[in-house]
Amino acid sequence: MKKKTTAENVLKAQTLMAYALMIGILVLCIFQMPKITAFLQEYGEMMKAAFPVR
């Protein structure tokens, strides 16, 4: 059995961290969905006011 090099271990750790971060953001987005949709609606209203659609 080949012993893993530190470079491989670091790469694996970074990959796991990236996945954990993405999952965390996804969960956060799901829990914050009402706030995000409310913000987007407000932002949309502001954009409509700023740029009147002809």
N, C-alpha and C positions, 0 to 999 in steps of 0.2 A: 504493500500500500504506500503510495507516494505521499510524502508530507507536504502539506499546503504551504506555499510561500506567503510572506506577509503581504505582498502586493495583492494576491488573490483574496486574502482575508479582508483587506481594506476595501477592495472592490465590492465584495459580498456585503460588507457592512454598509457601504454607501448605497447600494441597491436597496437593501432593506430599509434604510432611513428614508430614501426617496419614496418607496411604496407606503411606508407609515405616514409620511407627510401628506401624500395624495389622499390616502384614506381619511386622515384627520380633516383635511380641507373639505372632502366630500361630506363627511358627517356634519361638520360645522355648517356647510351650505344647506343641508337638509333641515337642520334645527333652526337656522336663521331664515328659512324660505319666506315666511310672512313679511319679515322686515325688508328683505331684499326686493320682493315684489312691490311692496309699498314704496320703497325708494325709487324703483324703476318707473313706477307709474308717475310719481312726483317729477322725476327727471324728464319723462316723456312730455308731461304738461309744460314744463319749463322750456323744452326744446320747441314745442308747438308755438308757445308764446314768443320765443326768440325768432323763430323762422316761420312766419305765417305761410301755410300751404295754399297756393293759389288754386 
